[in-house]
Amino acid sequence: MSSRLTVGLPNFGNTCYINSMLQCLRYQKPLVFMLREHKTDPYATDPTDQLLAAFIELLYADADVKELHLFVRNLAQTQEQFRLLRQCDSHELYLYLVDTFFEKHAKLTNPFRGELQSVVSCQVCHAESITCHPFISLSLEMHVSNAPLLVSDMLHHFSKTERLQDPVDCASCNARQQSTKTLSVKTMPKLLVLHLKRFHGMRKNASSIEIEKILEVNHRKYKLCALCNHSGSLSGGHYTATCLRKDDLWVVCNDSTVSKIQHLPPKTNVPYVLFYEAI
């Protein structure tokens, strides 16, 4: 029996969240092209180094199945929240993987990294406090709706000015004052990752979204290239991935099974994390 993986990834027991996210990352061209020549230490003994080395191998076709075993084992060792046989969150895995990889390889340019600007404005003297911080995904609020939601509307809401509930220290007034806060994307990444906030405690928002293959953010256009999907509930859910091939055909990756589809549905209630590439 061959020890090489095919296009699908076997499920070792509640590892569908790993498989779906790995499949999405496999279709992020700026990431995959950047790491083609990246060298890893085959003799690494540190669990984090072994995890990241396996991660790189799994981005490419025909990886050895042992790399997936190494990835799953070392993921559980390096981060308790991803311990074996536990149902875990694919977006949390994405955040951990990308943060850990680019902290370890700081000389490489992170294609997922953008910059957010936060403006807090005093409602008394109108002085502004401006801060910036990096992001690798944007988490978008969803409301429960019978009609399909638009991701573009969620992005607009993300940047909407909000009145802060608690007073904020104003350096100009030298007192705590009522203030507003506005978030905006200052620097756009090559790869824009959008996380839909479907889960609130033990409840899941199963509202559908309308598939928007093209988004325009800050006058920059992005093309949808992958979706990490969640079906079912928190207690009995399942993750899959839908990815765009270079021939513009879509594939549905359901653990070991990978199926071609001609078109995405116009609306669906399973997308959880969406990947867009700048065009």
N, C-alpha and C positions, 0 to 999 in steps of 0.2 A: 504494500500500500504506500502511495506517495506521502511524503512528509511535508509537501508543499501545499500552502493554502491556495485555493482558487479565488475567484472574485468574491465569494461569500466568506463569512466568518462564523465558525461553530459557536454555539451557546454552551458554556460550561456550567450553567446554573445561575440564573438571574444576571447574566452578563450581556443581555440585549442592549442595555444602556451604553455599555462599552462599544459593542459592535456598531451601533447606529452612529455614535459620535466619530469613531474611527473612519467609518465610511464617508461621512460628511467631510472630514478633514482630508481624506484622500483626493477629494475633488476640488480642493483649494489650490489652484495652479500656482499662485505666487509663493505659497508655502512649499509645495512639493518640488517645484523647479529650484528653489533656493537650497533645498537640502539634498539634492541629487549627489553632490560631490562632498557632502559633509562626512567626515570620518569620525567613527566612534571607537572607543577602546574595547576590544573584544575580551580583555582580561579584567574588566571593571568588576569590583566586588561590592561596591556601595549600592544599596537597593535603588536609590534615586538614579544613579548613573545607568544601572541596568534597565530601569523602567524607561528612561529616555532613549536609550539605545534601541530597545525593542519597539518603542513608539516610531522611531524613524524608519526602521525596517518594515513596519506594518503599513506605512504610507504607500508602499509600492507593491505591485503585483508579484505573485510567486514567492512571497515571504515564507520562511519555514514555520510550520505550525508551532514549533517550540517558542518562537518569538511571542506568540499570543499567550502561551502559558506563562512565559516570563513576565509579560506585561501585567497579566491579571494577578499573579502572585506578588510582584513587587509593588503594584498599586495598593494592594491590601496592607503590605508591610509599611509603606511610606505614609499612608493616610488612613487612619482608622475608620473614617466615614465610608470608605470603599471596601470594607472587609468582605471576605468571601461569602457568597450565597445571600447577601443582603440586597434588597431592592434599593437602588440608588438613583440619583438624579443626573441626567446626561449633561445638563448645563453646568452643574457644579463640577463635573468631570472636565468639561471644556475649560472652565476657569482655572482649575488646578493644573491641568496639563500645560496650557499655554503660558501661564504665569511661571510655572516651575522651569519650563524649557528655556524661556527667554531670560530668566534670571540666571540660569546656569550658562547660557550662551549669549552673554550681554553684547558681544561684538556683532551679532547678527541683527538685522533689522526686522522687527516684529510687524508683519503685514496687517495684523489685527488691531494694532495700537493707534488710537486716535486721542484727541484731547478735548475734554469738556471744560466749558467756562461757566462759572457760577457767579451771578451778580445778585448780591443782597443789598436792597435799597431801603434806607430809613424813610418811613412815611411822615416824619416830622420835618427833618432838614433836607431830605432827598439825597443825602450823601450815599455813595455806592462803595461797597467792598467787593472787589473782584478777585476771584481765585481760579486757578486752573489745575486740573488733575487728569491723569491718563485714564483711558478705559479700553477694554478689549471686547466688550459687548454692551449693548444698551438694553435695559430691562423695561419693557413697555406695559403699562397698565391696560387691562382689559375689563370692559364691563359686560355683564350678562345681556345677551341680545338674541332675539329670534331672527333678526336679519344679519347677513354676513358683515363682519367688521372689516375695516380697511386698515392695513398696517400704516399707510401714509397718514391716516387720521390719528393713530396712536402716536406716531412720531411728532405730529403737530401738538398734541396734548402734552407730550414729554417736555416741550419747550415753552409751554404756556406759563405765564407768570402766576405764582401762587402766593397767597397771603399766609405767612407763618403764624402758627397758633400761639407760640410763646414769644415774648419780647426778646430782642437781640441787642447785645451791647453795641452802641453806636459811638465810634471814636470821636466823631464831630460833636455830638450832643453831650458826650461823656455821661451817658445814661442808657438804660435799657429801654428800647423803643419798639413799637409795632413796625414790622418790616415785611417786605415782599422778597421773593426769590425767583430768579429766572435762570434756567439751565439752557445752554445751547452748545452745539458741537462746533468747536473752534477749529480743530484740525481733523480732516476726514481720513480714515484708514483706506488702504487698498482693498481690504476685506472687511465688510461691515456685517457684524453679527448682531442679530436682533432676537432677544429672548422675550417670549410672551409670558406674562405672569399669570399662568393658568391656575396655579396652586395657591390656596389661601388656607393655611392650617391643614385640616383634613378634607377640605372641599376642593373640587376641581371645576373650573369654568370650561364647559364643553361648547362654548359658542364657536360658530364657524367663522372663518376669515375668507375674504375674497382673495384669490391668488393674484398678486401684483408682480409680474415678471420683471418689470422695470420700475425702479424707484428713483426719484430725484431728491437729493438731500444737499442743502447748501450749494445749489446749482451744479452738483456733480451727479452724474447718472450711474446707477448700479444695476447689474443684471443678476437675477436670482439664479443660484447655481447649486444649492442643496437645501434640504429641509430635514431636520431631525423631528420625528413624529412620535406622539404618545397617544395610545388608544387605551380605553378601559379606565379604571379608577386607580387611586393611590395604592390600594391594597392588592389589586389584581391587574396592573397595567402592563403594557408591552411597548417597547421602543422599536421603531424601524427608521430607515433613512430613504429619502428620495433624492437622487443626484442627477445632474445634467452631464452627459458625456460630451466629448469634444465633437462628436458628429451630430450634436443637438438632439439626440434621443435621451429620454429620461429612463432611469432604472430605479426599481424599488428593491431595496436591500433589506431582507427580513432574515437576519442571522445567515444561515448557510445558503438560503434561497435568494437569487437575484433574478428579477424579471424585468423585461423591457416593456415600456409603455410609450405610446405615441405622443400623448398629451397629458398635461396635468389637469385635474378637475378644476372647473371655474371657482368652486368654493369647497371647503373641507374643514372639519373640526379637529383634525389631528395635529397640525403643525405646532411645534413647541419652540424650536430654535431655527431661525432662518439665516442662511448665509448668502450674502450678496457680494459680487465682485465689481469693482469700479470698471467702467467702460469708457 
